[in-house]
Amino acid sequence: MIYGVDVFTFHDVLEICKKPNKAKLNKAAKEQILKSQKNVQQIVESDRCVYGINTGFGPLCDTKISADETAQLQYNLIISHAVGVGKPIDKELSKIMMIAKVHALSKGFSGVSLEVIERMILMLEKGIIPVVPEQGSVGASGDLAPLAHLVLPLLGLGQVWDGDTVSETMEVLEKHNLDPLALGPKEGLGLINGTQFILAHAIKGLEKFEYLLDLADMTAAMSIEAYRGSASPFKKELHEIRPFEGSKKVAARMLKFLKGSENLKAHEDCERVQDPYSMRCVPQVHGASRNSFEHLRAMAETELNSVTDNPIVLSAEESISGGNFHGQLMALPLDYATLAAAELGNISDRRSYLLLEGKYGLPRLLTESSGLNSGFMIPQYTSAALVTENKTLCFPASADSIPTSLGQEDHVSMGSISGRKFNQVLGNLVNILSVELMFAAQGLEFRRPSKCSKVIEENFAILRSRVSKLEDDRLIGKDMLAIAELINERKFVVN
């Protein structure tokens, strides 16, 4: 993969995270970078007044800066903007930010030098990853504070992960025989303008969301097996006359998961007319969430392959001070995806509740000795609490805007908050689905000797490899955590 030349997918970025040598600069990319750097130098020498090259920033855009002060201007920009607070983001998120920033800068419209870009690539390859606080960005002019922390190590400042250890940057640079860099005209601005913090959260969220969408389908199928529900709502003919791509895909997957089930055969001659919505409407609800995933993926991959700093240097004669750094284009789909992920948890909790009611041959609370034993009463409380927490996280951050920079930045996206909330909801969803999986597996115990479909039997065995059938009350909180671990390890068969 070639930085600045190839079109990257979000999967490509995740692959580069694991193997940084997968991406490099080739001759064409280097020529783009050097040409842009030369254009900036010619603007400086022409003495024309161009924002961010020889002026102050934000509300100070009308303050001219002399050529002698250029290096100090760029240095001051970085250190003054590194004001993030809160816990550090996950190291992988910092790596994604670096990869996305290198890719954008390598397109040759930012004026950042080849030396700076190569240093960032070298840091990735050596595992020298900047420590970036989670809070402080309003999502325009891009992610200023997080990106300032991301590039502090170029100047020998801030902290970095060196392997799994957090150290002061200068200690690590000395260990690797590297000197801090001095930034030239426009470089500081090119480095901290952009949406890479928002984008990193979108990419990381997409990775988890993709798996959880598949897992939610399989989990619903396991619950339907335990409930002895009907597969008729998943027939192809029904979804061809309301042909949303997401619902068509989910319906086909449900039929595949339930194929050959002996439990569903038992339902054929019973008096039940139809199942509750949380089982019957899986294609429509899960499908809507899949549509959201596809929308976010398309938006994130457009953003990934875009130039998002300011000003954009087209030539030595023309630079445009615009708004490509504004995070609204990512904030809205992230808020949409947050709602979509929360809904997977909402409907999962309803299926869990149905399995506890003691209907259609299942004992109340999924235990044969309720009263003395609480059975699975209380895990559903946990599920309900997480579902409600997710609902509170669904308020769209992009609906808010607080003017900054003395009103120069009078509309901001808050997309960084959208990205963080999206990942919080996904984390809660893991635990909600672990409760449903635990209930569904217990329900299947009461359907023996009837066999499930092949794939459901396979997943039942995976779950039982770590969590046994509940006979009497025990520390089932440990069971929930064990199932969540299986989810995070991607152990379940979901395709």
NULUM-670587 format. One line per field, with one value per residue (C-alpha): y, z, x; chain; residue number from 0. Coordinates in nm, 3 decimals, padded with zeros to 5 digits. Layout:
N
v (Y / ...)
w (Z / ...)
u (X / ...)
chain (A / ...)
resi (NUM / ...)
END
This chain:
495
v (00.000 / 00.344 / 00.647 / 00.937 / 00.736 / 00.429 / 00.442 / 00.298 / 00.111 / 00.104 / -00.259 / -00.142 / 00.097 / -00.176 / -00.401 / -00.127 / -00.092 / -00.454 / -00.443 / -00.085 / -00.199 / -00.279 / 00.089 / 00.306 / 00.610 / 00.551 / 00.787 / 00.938 / 01.008 / 01.167 / 01.389 / 01.507 / 01.591 / 01.772 / 01.974 / 02.092 / 02.179 / 02.380 / 02.566 / 02.679 / 02.795 / 03.002 / 03.164 / 03.257 / 03.407 / 03.603 / 03.781 / 03.746 / 03.731 / 03.373 / 03.239 / 02.997 / 03.040 / 03.392 / 03.496 / 03.411 / 03.158 / 03.169 / 03.521 / 03.627 / 03.558 / 03.929 / 03.942 / 03.921 / 03.708 / 03.776 / 03.510 / 03.509 / 03.418 / 03.134 / 02.847 / 02.992 / 03.039 / 02.669 / 02.560 / 02.791 / 02.659 / 02.301 / 02.366 / 02.611 / 02.369 / 02.061 / 02.117 / 01.788 / 01.636 / 01.304 / 00.953 / 00.865 / 00.707 / 00.347 / 00.308 / 00.157 / 00.472 / 00.681 / 00.455 / 00.492 / 00.870 / 00.862 / 00.641 / 00.857 / 01.178 / 01.045 / 00.933 / 01.277 / 01.473 / 01.253 / 01.366 / 01.681 / 01.968 / 02.045 / 02.172 / 01.939 / 01.826 / 01.480 / 01.470 / 01.516 / 01.257 / 01.004 / 01.059 / 00.975 / 00.657 / 00.565 / 00.614 / 00.378 / 00.118 / 00.143 / 00.141 / 00.495 / 00.594 / 00.934 / 00.950 / 01.145 / 01.257 / 01.168 / 01.508 / 01.858 / 01.854 / 02.030 / 01.886 / 02.211 / 02.332 / 01.962 / 01.788 / 02.056 / 01.949 / 01.572 / 01.627 / 01.868 / 01.591 / 01.346 / 01.556 / 01.683 / 01.393 / 01.529 / 01.823 / 01.600 / 01.687 / 01.498 / 01.127 / 00.817 / 00.448 / 00.265 / -00.085 / -00.116 / 00.143 / 00.513 / 00.727 / 01.085 / 01.145 / 01.265 / 00.947 / 00.734 / 00.949 / 00.923 / 00.547 / 00.530 / 00.790 / 01.037 / 01.415 / 01.638 / 01.812 / 02.182 / 02.269 / 02.490 / 02.724 / 02.585 / 02.252 / 02.301 / 02.399 / 02.110 / 01.868 / 01.979 / 02.075 / 01.769 / 01.514 / 01.221 / 01.188 / 01.163 / 00.933 / 00.702 / 00.649 / 00.580 / 00.323 / 00.148 / 00.150 / 00.011 / -00.284 / -00.375 / -00.284 / -00.512 / -00.815 / -00.728 / -00.696 / -01.050 / -01.173 / -01.013 / -01.212 / -01.539 / -01.459 / -01.386 / -01.719 / -01.899 / -01.728 / -01.824 / -02.184 / -02.173 / -02.008 / -02.245 / -01.954 / -01.946 / -01.899 / -01.791 / -01.415 / -01.460 / -01.598 / -01.433 / -01.350 / -01.124 / -00.914 / -00.886 / -00.668 / -00.433 / -00.456 / -00.274 / -00.418 / -00.455 / -00.644 / -00.869 / -00.964 / -01.032 / -01.240 / -01.459 / -01.499 / -01.599 / -01.870 / -01.997 / -02.001 / -02.187 / -02.438 / -02.795 / -02.702 / -02.966 / -02.701 / -02.503 / -02.817 / -02.853 / -02.512 / -02.610 / -02.771 / -02.557 / -02.301 / -01.995 / -01.758 / -01.531 / -01.446 / -01.115 / -00.837 / -00.885 / -01.223 / -01.171 / -00.833 / -00.921 / -00.851 / -00.510 / -00.395 / -00.554 / -00.463 / -00.095 / -00.105 / -00.269 / 00.013 / 00.257 / 00.061 / 00.082 / 00.456 / 00.514 / 00.295 / 00.494 / 00.828 / 00.715 / 00.581 / 00.902 / 01.096 / 00.861 / 00.936 / 01.312 / 01.617 / 01.775 / 02.051 / 02.423 / 02.615 / 02.383 / 02.464 / 02.408 / 02.577 / 02.845 / 03.097 / 02.963 / 02.846 / 02.819 / 02.891 / 02.680 / 02.438 / 02.087 / 02.040 / 02.065 / 01.740 / 01.761 / 01.518 / 01.250 / 01.366 / 01.304 / 00.945 / 00.866 / 00.981 / 00.772 / 00.468 / 00.519 / 00.498 / 00.193 / 00.012 / 00.098 / -00.051 / -00.386 / -00.388 / -00.269 / -00.556 / -00.808 / -00.720 / -00.783 / -01.131 / -01.201 / -01.100 / -01.330 / -01.627 / -01.562 / -01.555 / -01.930 / -01.982 / -02.260 / -02.521 / -02.304 / -02.271 / -01.928 / -01.751 / -02.046 / -02.251 / -02.557 / -02.462 / -02.094 / -01.956 / -02.105 / -01.993 / -01.661 / -01.820 / -01.565 / -01.292 / -01.041 / -01.052 / -00.903 / -00.608 / -00.555 / -00.576 / -00.327 / -00.087 / -00.100 / -00.051 / 00.262 / 00.389 / 00.348 / 00.542 / 00.834 / 00.818 / 00.845 / 01.220 / 01.346 / 01.543 / 01.697 / 01.871 / 02.102 / 02.377 / 02.616 / 02.900 / 02.905 / 03.114 / 03.446 / 03.363 / 03.290 / 02.925 / 02.996 / 02.654 / 02.336 / 01.969 / 01.808 / 01.499 / 01.387 / 01.334 / 01.149 / 00.911 / 00.849 / 00.782 / 00.541 / 00.328 / 00.344 / 00.211 / -00.070 / -00.164 / -00.186 / -00.386 / -00.659 / -00.713 / -00.695 / -00.966 / -01.177 / -01.184 / -01.294 / -01.563 / -01.694 / -01.708 / -01.866 / -02.139 / -02.215 / -02.226 / -02.480 / -02.712 / -02.752 / -02.841 / -03.151 / -03.401 / -03.181 / -03.059 / -02.707 / -02.611 / -02.700 / -02.348 / -02.291 / -02.622 / -02.513 / -02.183 / -02.355 / -02.576 / -02.273 / -02.103 / -02.420 / -02.455 / -02.172 / -02.152 / -02.455 / -02.501 / -02.328 / -02.582 / -02.377 / -02.016 / -01.936 / -01.635 / -01.595 / -01.252 / -01.448 / -01.634 / -01.305 / -01.182 / -01.510 / -01.481 / -01.116 / -01.234 / -01.487 / -01.202 / -00.976 / -01.262 / -01.321 / -01.687 / -01.724 / -01.840 / -01.564 / -01.638)
w (00.000 / -00.095 / 00.126 / -00.060 / -00.380 / -00.312 / -00.199 / 00.153 / 00.311 / 00.685 / 00.680 / 00.518 / 00.805 / 01.061 / 00.872 / 00.870 / 01.246 / 01.287 / 01.023 / 00.969 / 00.691 / 00.478 / 00.376 / 00.236 / 00.024 / -00.338 / -00.590 / -00.696 / -00.337 / -00.255 / -00.562 / -00.451 / -00.106 / -00.230 / -00.484 / -00.214 / 00.018 / -00.263 / -00.329 / 00.035 / 00.024 / -00.286 / -00.112 / 00.181 / -00.052 / -00.244 / 00.076 / -00.012 / 00.292 / 00.312 / 00.613 / 00.825 / 00.628 / 00.727 / 00.945 / 01.291 / 01.342 / 01.407 / 01.515 / 01.468 / 01.094 / 01.017 / 01.206 / 00.970 / 01.078 / 00.949 / 00.776 / 01.071 / 01.307 / 01.098 / 01.287 / 01.623 / 01.496 / 01.410 / 01.741 / 01.938 / 01.748 / 01.853 / 02.219 / 02.266 / 02.118 / 02.319 / 02.589 / 02.585 / 02.911 / 03.031 / 02.997 / 02.705 / 02.411 / 02.332 / 02.169 / 01.859 / 01.815 / 01.823 / 01.556 / 01.339 / 01.377 / 01.262 / 00.961 / 00.854 / 00.899 / 00.697 / 00.419 / 00.401 / 00.414 / 00.144 / -00.112 / -00.157 / -00.073 / 00.279 / 00.244 / 00.512 / 00.442 / 00.340 / 00.649 / 00.885 / 00.708 / 00.700 / 01.072 / 01.143 / 00.936 / 01.118 / 01.454 / 01.346 / 01.235 / 01.560 / 01.780 / 01.909 / 01.946 / 02.087 / 02.400 / 02.316 / 02.574 / 02.495 / 02.554 / 02.417 / 02.052 / 01.925 / 01.577 / 01.396 / 01.297 / 01.296 / 01.602 / 01.708 / 02.063 / 02.001 / 01.686 / 01.871 / 02.125 / 01.838 / 01.686 / 02.006 / 01.984 / 01.651 / 01.857 / 02.133 / 02.363 / 02.530 / 02.602 / 02.384 / 02.413 / 02.356 / 02.320 / 02.615 / 02.831 / 02.849 / 02.856 / 02.804 / 02.435 / 02.460 / 02.644 / 02.364 / 02.083 / 02.241 / 02.274 / 01.897 / 01.807 / 01.677 / 01.710 / 01.747 / 01.427 / 01.354 / 01.165 / 00.856 / 00.720 / 00.729 / 00.881 / 01.226 / 01.083 / 00.837 / 01.120 / 01.363 / 01.119 / 01.024 / 01.144 / 01.226 / 01.588 / 01.474 / 01.189 / 01.413 / 01.638 / 01.333 / 01.197 / 01.532 / 01.583 / 01.236 / 01.310 / 01.624 / 01.479 / 01.179 / 01.403 / 01.648 / 01.366 / 01.259 / 01.618 / 01.690 / 01.403 / 01.529 / 01.887 / 01.776 / 01.593 / 01.908 / 02.107 / 01.846 / 01.871 / 02.250 / 02.223 / 01.947 / 01.734 / 01.365 / 01.067 / 00.832 / 00.891 / 00.727 / 00.397 / 00.091 / -00.065 / 00.227 / 00.198 / -00.178 / -00.157 / 00.092 / -00.050 / 00.193 / 00.159 / 00.531 / 00.601 / 00.297 / 00.416 / 00.773 / 00.659 / 00.444 / 00.733 / 00.972 / 00.735 / 00.707 / 01.086 / 01.143 / 00.858 / 00.978 / 01.324 / 01.503 / 01.746 / 01.473 / 01.339 / 01.677 / 01.618 / 01.293 / 01.441 / 01.752 / 01.810 / 01.818 / 01.535 / 01.546 / 01.759 / 01.940 / 01.742 / 01.895 / 01.718 / 01.421 / 01.322 / 01.346 / 00.973 / 00.989 / 01.310 / 01.261 / 00.892 / 00.972 / 01.182 / 00.893 / 00.664 / 00.914 / 00.919 / 00.540 / 00.550 / 00.811 / 00.621 / 00.300 / 00.481 / 00.678 / 00.371 / 00.180 / 00.472 / 00.499 / 00.140 / 00.168 / 00.249 / 00.562 / 00.670 / 00.593 / 00.392 / 00.091 / -00.124 / -00.490 / -00.635 / -00.560 / -00.684 / -00.525 / -00.179 / -00.053 / 00.303 / 00.333 / 00.569 / 00.483 / 00.849 / 00.963 / 01.125 / 01.046 / 00.756 / 01.004 / 01.312 / 01.161 / 01.041 / 01.372 / 01.566 / 01.334 / 01.387 / 01.765 / 01.755 / 01.527 / 01.764 / 02.064 / 01.892 / 01.856 / 02.235 / 02.284 / 02.087 / 02.235 / 02.586 / 02.481 / 02.354 / 02.681 / 02.871 / 02.661 / 02.749 / 03.121 / 03.112 / 03.145 / 02.827 / 02.568 / 02.771 / 02.925 / 03.306 / 03.465 / 03.498 / 03.311 / 03.628 / 03.742 / 04.109 / 04.120 / 04.462 / 04.634 / 04.327 / 04.147 / 03.828 / 03.554 / 03.702 / 03.774 / 03.463 / 03.277 / 03.519 / 03.402 / 03.041 / 03.107 / 03.277 / 02.984 / 02.734 / 02.918 / 02.945 / 02.570 / 02.522 / 02.715 / 02.489 / 02.178 / 02.210 / 01.896 / 01.984 / 01.637 / 01.740 / 01.960 / 01.869 / 02.096 / 01.920 / 01.976 / 01.869 / 01.954 / 01.714 / 01.415 / 01.456 / 01.519 / 01.421 / 01.530 / 01.483 / 01.821 / 01.609 / 01.850 / 02.113 / 01.855 / 01.791 / 02.158 / 02.235 / 01.943 / 02.089 / 02.440 / 02.307 / 02.125 / 02.447 / 02.629 / 02.342 / 02.396 / 02.749 / 02.646 / 02.384 / 02.638 / 02.856 / 02.566 / 02.464 / 02.821 / 02.836 / 02.491 / 02.575 / 02.899 / 02.713 / 02.468 / 02.760 / 02.810 / 02.444 / 02.444 / 02.286 / 01.995 / 01.793 / 01.672 / 01.333 / 01.274 / 01.328 / 01.644 / 01.786 / 01.708 / 01.890 / 02.179 / 02.219 / 02.208 / 02.483 / 02.693 / 02.667 / 02.921 / 03.085 / 03.210 / 03.246 / 03.551 / 03.794 / 04.116 / 04.185 / 04.150 / 04.061 / 03.716 / 03.685 / 03.603 / 03.331 / 03.171 / 03.170 / 03.020 / 02.736 / 02.679 / 02.653 / 02.387 / 02.195 / 02.222 / 02.109 / 01.807 / 01.899 / 01.787 / 01.435 / 01.281 / 00.909)
u (00.000 / 00.131 / 00.065 / -00.091 / -00.140 / -00.353 / -00.714 / -00.719 / -01.010 / -01.066 / -00.949 / -00.623 / -00.560 / -00.619 / -00.378 / -00.111 / -00.163 / -00.059 / 00.216 / 00.342 / 00.576 / 00.269 / 00.251 / 00.529 / 00.606 / 00.699 / 00.856 / 00.523 / 00.417 / 00.754 / 00.729 / 00.384 / 00.516 / 00.828 / 00.630 / 00.389 / 00.679 / 00.841 / 00.514 / 00.500 / 00.861 / 00.790 / 00.492 / 00.717 / 00.977 / 00.713 / 00.611 / 00.242 / 00.014 / -00.121 / -00.307 / -00.109 / 00.211 / 00.306 / 00.011 / -00.118 / -00.393 / -00.766 / -00.868 / -00.503 / -00.522 / -00.470 / -00.140 / 00.159 / 00.456 / 00.806 / 01.016 / 01.255 / 00.972 / 00.829 / 00.996 / 00.895 / 00.540 / 00.507 / 00.660 / 00.433 / 00.131 / 00.198 / 00.273 / -00.015 / -00.268 / -00.160 / -00.421 / -00.613 / -00.735 / -00.870 / -00.735 / -00.508 / -00.687 / -00.600 / -00.259 / -00.420 / -00.630 / -00.312 / -00.162 / -00.472 / -00.448 / -00.084 / -00.158 / -00.452 / -00.251 / 00.045 / -00.190 / -00.356 / -00.030 / 00.125 / -00.131 / 00.073 / -00.161 / -00.042 / 00.314 / 00.450 / 00.805 / 00.916 / 01.140 / 00.845 / 00.629 / 00.913 / 00.972 / 00.607 / 00.635 / 00.957 / 00.786 / 00.510 / 00.760 / 00.959 / 00.647 / 00.704 / 00.340 / 00.230 / 00.015 / -00.303 / -00.564 / -00.926 / -01.088 / -01.041 / -01.150 / -01.462 / -01.422 / -01.329 / -01.072 / -01.054 / -00.910 / -00.663 / -00.576 / -00.551 / -00.344 / -00.114 / -00.047 / 00.002 / 00.281 / 00.449 / 00.700 / 00.827 / 00.956 / 01.092 / 00.801 / 00.518 / 00.500 / 00.505 / 00.447 / 00.772 / 00.633 / 00.393 / 00.570 / 00.481 / 00.796 / 00.904 / 00.964 / 01.325 / 01.427 / 01.286 / 01.430 / 01.776 / 01.735 / 01.670 / 01.939 / 01.681 / 01.688 / 01.381 / 01.272 / 01.235 / 00.919 / 00.917 / 00.647 / 00.290 / 00.403 / 00.258 / -00.078 / -00.076 / -00.005 / -00.278 / -00.556 / -00.759 / -01.013 / -00.788 / -00.905 / -01.268 / -01.169 / -00.966 / -01.267 / -01.484 / -01.237 / -01.193 / -01.569 / -01.634 / -01.408 / -01.603 / -01.945 / -01.888 / -01.835 / -02.112 / -02.364 / -02.280 / -02.280 / -02.618 / -02.772 / -02.626 / -02.730 / -03.086 / -03.093 / -02.978 / -03.254 / -03.513 / -03.392 / -03.431 / -03.774 / -03.879 / -03.982 / -04.063 / -03.832 / -04.111 / -04.054 / -03.714 / -03.836 / -03.686 / -04.023 / -04.115 / -03.800 / -03.800 / -04.113 / -03.944 / -03.595 / -03.369 / -03.019 / -02.965 / -03.287 / -03.242 / -02.896 / -03.009 / -03.307 / -03.082 / -02.838 / -03.116 / -03.237 / -02.881 / -02.833 / -03.161 / -03.135 / -03.185 / -03.308 / -03.515 / -03.639 / -03.812 / -03.980 / -04.150 / -04.307 / -04.476 / -04.789 / -04.827 / -05.106 / -04.879 / -04.965 / -04.662 / -04.361 / -04.300 / -04.135 / -03.789 / -03.774 / -04.002 / -03.854 / -03.485 / -03.426 / -03.591 / -03.417 / -03.075 / -03.100 / -03.151 / -02.835 / -02.650 / -02.760 / -02.609 / -02.283 / -02.258 / -02.323 / -02.054 / -01.808 / -01.863 / -01.823 / -01.517 / -01.339 / -01.410 / -01.264 / -00.967 / -00.869 / -00.925 / -00.714 / -00.858 / -00.620 / -00.616 / -00.512 / -00.487 / -00.185 / -00.270 / 00.038 / 00.294 / 00.039 / -00.278 / -00.375 / -00.731 / -00.835 / -01.148 / -01.319 / -01.201 / -01.113 / -01.476 / -01.590 / -01.961 / -01.929 / -01.818 / -02.010 / -02.353 / -02.289 / -02.115 / -02.421 / -02.639 / -02.417 / -02.427 / -02.806 / -02.788 / -02.550 / -02.766 / -03.071 / -02.894 / -02.866 / -03.222 / -03.377 / -03.130 / -03.247 / -03.609 / -03.519 / -03.339 / -03.651 / -03.872 / -03.652 / -03.710 / -04.090 / -04.138 / -04.339 / -04.354 / -04.172 / -03.900 / -03.893 / -03.930 / -03.598 / -03.445 / -03.406 / -03.601 / -03.572 / -03.672 / -03.753 / -03.455 / -03.258 / -03.288 / -03.162 / -03.107 / -03.326 / -03.053 / -02.831 / -03.127 / -03.107 / -02.750 / -02.861 / -03.142 / -02.901 / -02.659 / -02.942 / -03.055 / -02.698 / -02.669 / -02.991 / -02.842 / -02.535 / -02.753 / -02.809 / -02.632 / -02.321 / -02.344 / -02.667 / -02.461 / -02.217 / -02.029 / -01.842 / -01.466 / -01.165 / -01.334 / -01.616 / -01.392 / -01.489 / -01.856 / -01.991 / -01.816 / -01.911 / -01.833 / -01.753 / -01.483 / -01.752 / -01.964 / -01.673 / -01.605 / -01.972 / -01.998 / -01.721 / -01.871 / -02.202 / -02.022 / -01.843 / -02.178 / -02.325 / -02.066 / -02.195 / -02.563 / -02.508 / -02.315 / -02.630 / -02.850 / -02.600 / -02.593 / -02.974 / -03.009 / -02.756 / -02.940 / -03.270 / -03.131 / -03.055 / -03.431 / -03.487 / -03.271 / -03.259 / -03.371 / -03.077 / -03.014 / -02.877 / -02.514 / -02.380 / -02.584 / -02.462 / -02.107 / -02.150 / -02.327 / -02.018 / -01.787 / -01.988 / -02.002 / -01.624 / -01.604 / -01.948 / -02.140 / -02.515 / -02.662 / -02.807 / -02.809 / -02.716 / -02.347 / -02.131 / -02.282 / -02.120 / -01.805 / -01.996 / -02.102 / -01.744 / -01.623 / -01.874 / -01.779 / -01.420 / -01.520 / -01.686 / -01.383 / -01.160 / -01.389 / -01.434 / -01.795 / -01.875 / -02.083 / -02.085)
chain (A / A / A / A / A / A / A / A / A / A / A / A / A / A / A / A / A / A / A / A / A / A / A / A / A / A / A / A / A / A / A / A / A / A / A / A / A / A / A / A / A / A / A / A / A / A / A / A / A / A / A / A / A / A / A / A / A / A / A / A / A / A / A / A / A / A / A / A / A / A / A / A / A / A / A / A / A / A / A / A / A / A / A / A / A / A / A / A / A / A / A / A / A / A / A / A / A / A / A / A / A / A / A / A / A / A / A / A / A / A / A / A / A / A / A / A / A / A / A / A / A / A / A / A / A / A / A / A / A / A / A / A / A / A / A / A / A / A / A / A / A / A / A / A / A / A / A / A / A / A / A / A / A / A / A / A / A / A / A / A / A / A / A / A / A / A / A / A / A / A / A / A / A / A / A / A / A / A / A / A / A / A / A / A / A / A / A / A / A / A / A / A / A / A / A / A / A / A / A / A / A / A / A / A / A / A / A / A / A / A / A / A / A / A / A / A / A / A / A / A / A / A / A / A / A / A / A / A / A / A / A / A / A / A / A / A / A / A / A / A / A / A / A / A / A / A / A / A / A / A / A / A / A / A / A / A / A / A / A / A / A / A / A / A / A / A / A / A / A / A / A / A / A / A / A / A / A / A / A / A / A / A / A / A / A / A / A / A / A / A / A / A / A / A / A / A / A / A / A / A / A / A / A / A / A / A / A / A / A / A / A / A / A / A / A / A / A / A / A / A / A / A / A / A / A / A / A / A / A / A / A / A / A / A / A / A / A / A / A / A / A / A / A / A / A / A / A / A / A / A / A / A / A / A / A / A / A / A / A / A / A / A / A / A / A / A / A / A / A / A / A / A / A / A / A / A / A / A / A / A / A / A / A / A / A / A / A / A / A / A / A / A / A / A / A / A / A / A / A / A / A / A / A / A / A / A / A / A / A / A / A / A / A / A / A / A / A / A / A / A / A / A / A / A / A / A / A / A / A / A / A / A / A / A / A / A / A / A / A / A / A / A / A / A / A / A / A / A / A / A / A / A / A / A / A / A / A / A / A / A / A / A / A / A / A / A / A / A / A / A / A / A / A / A / A / A / A / A / A / A / A / A / A / A / A / A / A / A / A / A / A / A / A / A / A)
resi (0 / 1 / 2 / 3 / 4 / 5 / 6 / 7 / 8 / 9 / 10 / 11 / 12 / 13 / 14 / 15 / 16 / 17 / 18 / 19 / 20 / 21 / 22 / 23 / 24 / 25 / 26 / 27 / 28 / 29 / 30 / 31 / 32 / 33 / 34 / 35 / 36 / 37 / 38 / 39 / 40 / 41 / 42 / 43 / 44 / 45 / 46 / 47 / 48 / 49 / 50 / 51 / 52 / 53 / 54 / 55 / 56 / 57 / 58 / 59 / 60 / 61 / 62 / 63 / 64 / 65 / 66 / 67 / 68 / 69 / 70 / 71 / 72 / 73 / 74 / 75 / 76 / 77 / 78 / 79 / 80 / 81 / 82 / 83 / 84 / 85 / 86 / 87 / 88 / 89 / 90 / 91 / 92 / 93 / 94 / 95 / 96 / 97 / 98 / 99 / 100 / 101 / 102 / 103 / 104 / 105 / 106 / 107 / 108 / 109 / 110 / 111 / 112 / 113 / 114 / 115 / 116 / 117 / 118 / 119 / 120 / 121 / 122 / 123 / 124 / 125 / 126 / 127 / 128 / 129 / 130 / 131 / 132 / 133 / 134 / 135 / 136 / 137 / 138 / 139 / 140 / 141 / 142 / 143 / 144 / 145 / 146 / 147 / 148 / 149 / 150 / 151 / 152 / 153 / 154 / 155 / 156 / 157 / 158 / 159 / 160 / 161 / 162 / 163 / 164 / 165 / 166 / 167 / 168 / 169 / 170 / 171 / 172 / 173 / 174 / 175 / 176 / 177 / 178 / 179 / 180 / 181 / 182 / 183 / 184 / 185 / 186 / 187 / 188 / 189 / 190 / 191 / 192 / 193 / 194 / 195 / 196 / 197 / 198 / 199 / 200 / 201 / 202 / 203 / 204 / 205 / 206 / 207 / 208 / 209 / 210 / 211 / 212 / 213 / 214 / 215 / 216 / 217 / 218 / 219 / 220 / 221 / 222 / 223 / 224 / 225 / 226 / 227 / 228 / 229 / 230 / 231 / 232 / 233 / 234 / 235 / 236 / 237 / 238 / 239 / 240 / 241 / 242 / 243 / 244 / 245 / 246 / 247 / 248 / 249 / 250 / 251 / 252 / 253 / 254 / 255 / 256 / 257 / 258 / 259 / 260 / 261 / 262 / 263 / 264 / 265 / 266 / 267 / 268 / 269 / 270 / 271 / 272 / 273 / 274 / 275 / 276 / 277 / 278 / 279 / 280 / 281 / 282 / 283 / 284 / 285 / 286 / 287 / 288 / 289 / 290 / 291 / 292 / 293 / 294 / 295 / 296 / 297 / 298 / 299 / 300 / 301 / 302 / 303 / 304 / 305 / 306 / 307 / 308 / 309 / 310 / 311 / 312 / 313 / 314 / 315 / 316 / 317 / 318 / 319 / 320 / 321 / 322 / 323 / 324 / 325 / 326 / 327 / 328 / 329 / 330 / 331 / 332 / 333 / 334 / 335 / 336 / 337 / 338 / 339 / 340 / 341 / 342 / 343 / 344 / 345 / 346 / 347 / 348 / 349 / 350 / 351 / 352 / 353 / 354 / 355 / 356 / 357 / 358 / 359 / 360 / 361 / 362 / 363 / 364 / 365 / 366 / 367 / 368 / 369 / 370 / 371 / 372 / 373 / 374 / 375 / 376 / 377 / 378 / 379 / 380 / 381 / 382 / 383 / 384 / 385 / 386 / 387 / 388 / 389 / 390 / 391 / 392 / 393 / 394 / 395 / 396 / 397 / 398 / 399 / 400 / 401 / 402 / 403 / 404 / 405 / 406 / 407 / 408 / 409 / 410 / 411 / 412 / 413 / 414 / 415 / 416 / 417 / 418 / 419 / 420 / 421 / 422 / 423 / 424 / 425 / 426 / 427 / 428 / 429 / 430 / 431 / 432 / 433 / 434 / 435 / 436 / 437 / 438 / 439 / 440 / 441 / 442 / 443 / 444 / 445 / 446 / 447 / 448 / 449 / 450 / 451 / 452 / 453 / 454 / 455 / 456 / 457 / 458 / 459 / 460 / 461 / 462 / 463 / 464 / 465 / 466 / 467 / 468 / 469 / 470 / 471 / 472 / 473 / 474 / 475 / 476 / 477 / 478 / 479 / 480 / 481 / 482 / 483 / 484 / 485 / 486 / 487 / 488 / 489 / 490 / 491 / 492 / 493 / 494)
END
